[in-house]
C-alpha cells in the first residue's frame, strides 16, 4: 500500500476509520480491513470501481449504515450517529424540495436542526450569495437549471456549519462546463469555511483537482490499496490545472493503482 505520509502530524482527526470489515449478509464481504485518517480541514477523495464500497463507507460515517463487523469509526470525535450536527451530507442529486424556494431549501437543513428561523434565513441568504445565486432567493427548483440547483444544494450544505462534510458524487450528473464551475466553487468554499471533507467520485481529474489526498479502493470486497498526497499548491484553479504537467502525473499515478486494484481482483 502507498501512503501519503509515514506518520500523521498532531492535528486532531475529523474522521478515523480503523480496520473496518463489513458484510450485509454475514457471508459476502463488502469492506475488508479498511483504515483511513482524515485530519481537520483536510479534503480527501475516495475513488474506486463501482460497487467497491465507497458510498457504503460514506454512509457508515454518516450513521446510515451500522458498523456490524470488526473495526471502528469515529467522526468528529464520536461514533457515527444519524443527525449529528457536526456532519453534513451532500448527495449526487440536489434533493431540493419542489414546494420551497431556493432560500427555503437553503434554510431547510438548519431548520431541521432547530436553528431559529431568523438566523437560518440570514445564513441561507449569505450562502446563496456566496454560491452566485443572489437574486434567485425566491425562485422555485423548477425554474432553476441543474447547475443552479446544485448551487442551492451546496448553499444548504455549507450553511449548516458542520465541521465534517460527506459528499457522494455531488457533480456527477452535470455537464462538463458546469462541473468545472462548481468544482472551482467548492474549492473556494472549502478554503473559506475550513471543513473536513470525505468526497466520493468516479472522476479521477476531479479527485486530483480538489483534494489534499486521493485514496484508491479495489473491487469488492473494497480495501484501500493507495493513499496519495496531492502536492499541488493552493489556491487552485481547475482550468489552470489542466495545463500543469504534475497534475497529469498524479492522474496517471492514481490510474495505475486503480487499474492494479481491478486486475488483482479479476484474476
C-alpha positions as CSV (number, residue, x, y, z in Angstrom):
1,X,0.0,0.0,0.0
2,X,1.2,3.5,-0.9
3,X,1.0,6.0,2.0
4,X,0.6,9.8,1.6
5,X,3.0,10.1,4.6
6,X,4.7,7.8,7.1
7,X,3.0,9.4,10.1
8,X,0.2,11.7,10.8
9,X,1.1,15.0,12.4
10,X,-0.6,16.0,15.7
11,X,-3.6,17.7,14.0
12,X,-6.9,16.4,15.5
13,X,-8.7,13.9,13.4
14,X,-12.1,14.6,11.8
15,X,-12.6,11.0,10.7
16,X,-10.8,7.9,11.9
17,X,-11.6,4.5,10.3
18,X,-9.7,1.6,11.9
19,X,-9.7,-1.9,10.5
20,X,-13.3,-1.9,9.3
21,X,-14.9,-5.0,7.9
22,X,-18.5,-5.2,6.7
23,X,-20.9,-7.8,5.3
24,X,-24.6,-7.2,4.9
25,X,-25.5,-10.9,4.9
26,X,-22.7,-12.3,7.1
27,X,-21.3,-14.2,4.2
28,X,-20.3,-11.8,1.3
29,X,-17.6,-9.3,2.4
30,X,-18.3,-5.7,1.3
31,X,-15.4,-3.9,3.0
32,X,-12.2,-5.6,4.1
33,X,-9.8,-4.2,6.7
34,X,-10.3,-0.5,5.7
35,X,-8.4,2.1,7.7
36,X,-8.4,5.8,7.0
37,X,-7.5,9.0,8.8
38,X,-8.7,12.5,7.8
39,X,-7.3,15.5,9.7
40,X,-9.3,18.6,10.5
41,X,-9.5,20.8,7.5
42,X,-8.3,18.1,5.1
43,X,-10.1,17.2,1.8
44,X,-9.8,13.5,0.9
45,X,-11.3,11.8,-2.1
46,X,-12.3,8.2,-2.4
47,X,-12.0,6.6,-5.8
48,X,-12.6,3.0,-7.0
49,X,-14.6,0.8,-9.2
50,X,-18.4,0.8,-9.0
51,X,-19.6,-1.4,-6.2
52,X,-16.4,-1.3,-4.2
53,X,-18.0,0.2,-1.1
54,X,-17.2,3.9,-1.4
55,X,-20.7,5.1,-0.7
56,X,-21.2,2.4,1.9
57,X,-18.2,3.7,3.8
58,X,-19.6,7.3,3.5
59,X,-23.0,6.0,4.8
60,X,-21.3,4.3,7.7
61,X,-19.6,7.6,8.6
62,X,-23.0,9.3,8.5
63,X,-24.5,6.7,10.8
64,X,-26.8,5.5,8.0
65,X,-25.3,2.0,7.8
66,X,-24.5,0.2,11.1
67,X,-21.0,-1.0,11.8
68,X,-21.7,-4.7,12.4
69,X,-18.3,-6.2,11.7
70,X,-14.8,-5.7,13.0
71,X,-13.2,-2.3,13.4
72,X,-14.4,1.1,14.5
73,X,-15.3,4.5,13.1
74,X,-15.0,7.9,14.8
75,X,-16.4,11.1,13.2
76,X,-15.9,14.5,14.8
77,X,-14.7,12.7,18.0
78,X,-17.6,10.3,18.4
79,X,-19.2,7.1,17.0
80,X,-21.3,7.8,13.8
81,X,-24.8,9.0,14.6
82,X,-27.7,9.9,12.3
83,X,-28.4,13.6,12.5
84,X,-25.1,14.5,14.1
85,X,-24.9,18.3,13.8
86,X,-21.2,18.1,13.2
87,X,-21.8,16.2,9.9
88,X,-23.2,17.4,6.6
89,X,-24.1,15.1,3.8
90,X,-24.4,16.1,0.1
91,X,-25.9,13.6,-2.4
92,X,-25.4,13.1,-6.1
93,X,-28.8,14.6,-6.7
94,X,-29.7,18.0,-5.4
95,X,-32.8,16.7,-3.5
96,X,-34.4,20.1,-3.4
97,X,-38.0,20.3,-2.1
98,X,-40.1,21.4,-5.1
99,X,-42.5,23.4,-3.0
100,X,-39.8,25.5,-1.4
101,X,-37.9,28.4,-2.9
102,X,-34.1,28.5,-3.2
103,X,-34.0,30.4,0.1
104,X,-36.4,27.9,1.7
105,X,-34.3,25.0,0.5
106,X,-31.1,26.6,1.7
107,X,-32.7,27.1,5.1
108,X,-34.2,23.6,5.4
109,X,-31.3,21.7,6.9
110,X,-30.8,24.4,9.6
111,X,-34.5,24.4,10.4
112,X,-34.5,20.6,10.9
113,X,-31.6,21.1,13.3
114,X,-33.5,23.7,15.3
115,X,-31.7,26.8,14.2
116,X,-34.1,29.8,14.8
117,X,-35.8,31.0,11.6
118,X,-34.3,34.5,11.5
119,X,-30.8,33.1,11.9
120,X,-31.4,30.4,9.4
121,X,-32.7,32.9,6.9
122,X,-29.7,35.2,7.3
123,X,-27.2,32.3,7.0
124,X,-29.0,31.0,3.9
125,X,-29.0,34.4,2.2
126,X,-25.3,34.8,2.8
127,X,-24.6,31.3,1.4
128,X,-26.8,31.9,-1.7
129,X,-24.7,35.0,-2.4
130,X,-21.5,33.0,-1.9
131,X,-22.6,30.4,-4.5
132,X,-23.6,33.0,-7.0
133,X,-27.4,32.9,-6.6
134,X,-28.1,36.4,-5.3
135,X,-31.4,37.5,-6.8
136,X,-32.7,33.9,-7.1
137,X,-33.8,33.6,-3.5
138,X,-37.5,33.4,-4.4
139,X,-37.1,31.0,-7.4
140,X,-38.5,27.5,-7.2
141,X,-36.5,24.5,-8.3
142,X,-38.5,24.0,-11.5
143,X,-37.2,27.5,-12.6
144,X,-33.5,26.7,-12.0
145,X,-31.1,24.9,-14.2
146,X,-29.4,21.7,-12.9
147,X,-26.3,23.6,-12.1
148,X,-28.2,26.2,-10.2
149,X,-30.0,23.6,-8.2
150,X,-26.6,22.1,-7.2
151,X,-25.5,25.5,-6.1
152,X,-28.6,25.7,-3.9
153,X,-27.6,22.2,-2.5
154,X,-24.1,23.5,-1.8
155,X,-25.5,26.5,0.0
156,X,-27.8,24.3,2.1
157,X,-24.8,22.0,3.0
158,X,-22.4,24.8,3.9
159,X,-25.0,26.9,5.7
160,X,-25.4,24.2,8.3
161,X,-21.9,24.9,9.6
162,X,-21.0,21.2,10.1
163,X,-17.3,20.6,10.7
164,X,-17.3,17.4,8.6
165,X,-18.8,17.1,5.1
166,X,-19.6,13.8,3.4
167,X,-20.1,14.3,-0.4
168,X,-21.3,11.5,-2.7
169,X,-20.5,12.4,-6.3
170,X,-22.3,15.8,-6.0
171,X,-21.3,16.9,-9.5
172,X,-21.6,13.5,-11.2
173,X,-24.7,14.3,-13.3
174,X,-23.6,17.8,-14.5
175,X,-22.3,18.7,-18.0
176,X,-18.5,19.3,-18.2
177,X,-18.6,23.1,-18.2
178,X,-21.0,23.3,-15.2
179,X,-19.0,20.7,-13.4
180,X,-15.7,22.7,-13.7
181,X,-17.5,25.8,-12.5
182,X,-18.9,24.0,-9.4
183,X,-15.5,22.3,-8.6
184,X,-14.0,25.8,-8.6
185,X,-16.8,27.0,-6.3
186,X,-16.3,24.0,-4.0
187,X,-12.6,24.8,-3.7
188,X,-13.3,28.4,-2.8
189,X,-16.0,27.4,-0.2
190,X,-13.7,24.8,1.4
191,X,-10.9,27.4,1.6
192,X,-13.2,29.9,3.3
193,X,-15.0,27.6,5.7
194,X,-12.3,25.1,6.6
195,X,-14.4,22.0,6.7
196,X,-13.0,18.5,6.6
197,X,-14.3,16.6,3.5
198,X,-14.7,13.0,2.5
199,X,-15.6,13.1,-1.2
200,X,-16.6,10.1,-3.3
201,X,-16.1,10.4,-7.1
202,X,-15.5,8.3,-10.2
203,X,-13.8,11.2,-11.9
204,X,-10.0,11.0,-11.3
205,X,-9.4,14.5,-12.7
206,X,-11.9,15.9,-10.2
207,X,-10.3,13.9,-7.4
208,X,-6.8,15.3,-8.2
209,X,-8.1,18.8,-8.7
210,X,-10.0,19.3,-5.4
211,X,-8.2,17.0,-2.9
212,X,-5.3,17.0,-0.5
213,X,-5.2,13.2,-0.7
214,X,-6.7,10.6,-3.0
215,X,-7.5,7.2,-1.6
216,X,-7.9,4.3,-4.0
217,X,-10.1,1.3,-3.3
218,X,-10.1,-2.1,-5.0
219,X,-13.1,-4.0,-6.4
220,X,-15.3,-5.7,-3.8
221,X,-14.5,-6.5,-1.2
222,X,-13.3,-3.0,-1.0
223,X,-9.9,-2.3,0.6
224,X,-7.5,0.6,0.3
225,X,-4.5,0.0,-2.0
226,X,-3.1,3.5,-2.2
227,X,-3.3,6.8,-0.3
228,X,-1.7,9.5,-2.5
229,X,-0.8,13.0,-1.4
230,X,-1.8,15.7,-3.9
231,X,1.0,18.2,-3.6
232,X,-0.4,20.8,-5.9
233,X,-0.3,24.3,-4.4
234,X,-3.4,26.1,-3.1
235,X,-5.4,28.1,-4.0
236,X,-6.0,26.2,-7.2
237,X,-7.8,27.0,-10.5
238,X,-9.5,23.9,-12.1
239,X,-8.9,25.3,-15.6
240,X,-5.2,26.2,-15.0
241,X,-4.6,22.7,-13.5
242,X,-5.3,21.2,-16.9
243,X,-2.1,22.8,-18.2
244,X,0.0,21.6,-15.3
245,X,2.3,18.6,-16.1
246,X,2.3,17.5,-12.4
247,X,-1.5,17.3,-12.4
248,X,-1.3,14.8,-15.2
249,X,1.5,12.8,-13.5
250,X,-0.7,12.5,-10.4
251,X,-3.7,11.4,-12.5
252,X,-1.5,8.7,-14.2
253,X,-0.2,7.5,-10.8
254,X,-3.8,7.2,-9.4
255,X,-5.0,5.5,-12.6
256,X,-2.2,2.9,-12.3
257,X,-3.2,2.0,-8.7
258,X,-6.9,1.9,-9.8
259,X,-6.1,-0.4,-12.7
260,X,-3.9,-2.6,-10.4
261,X,-6.8,-3.0,-8.0
262,X,-9.1,-4.2,-10.8
263,X,-6.6,-6.7,-12.3
264,X,-5.8,-8.3,-9.0
265,X,-9.4,-8.9,-8.1
266,X,-10.4,-10.0,-11.6
267,X,-7.6,-12.6,-11.6
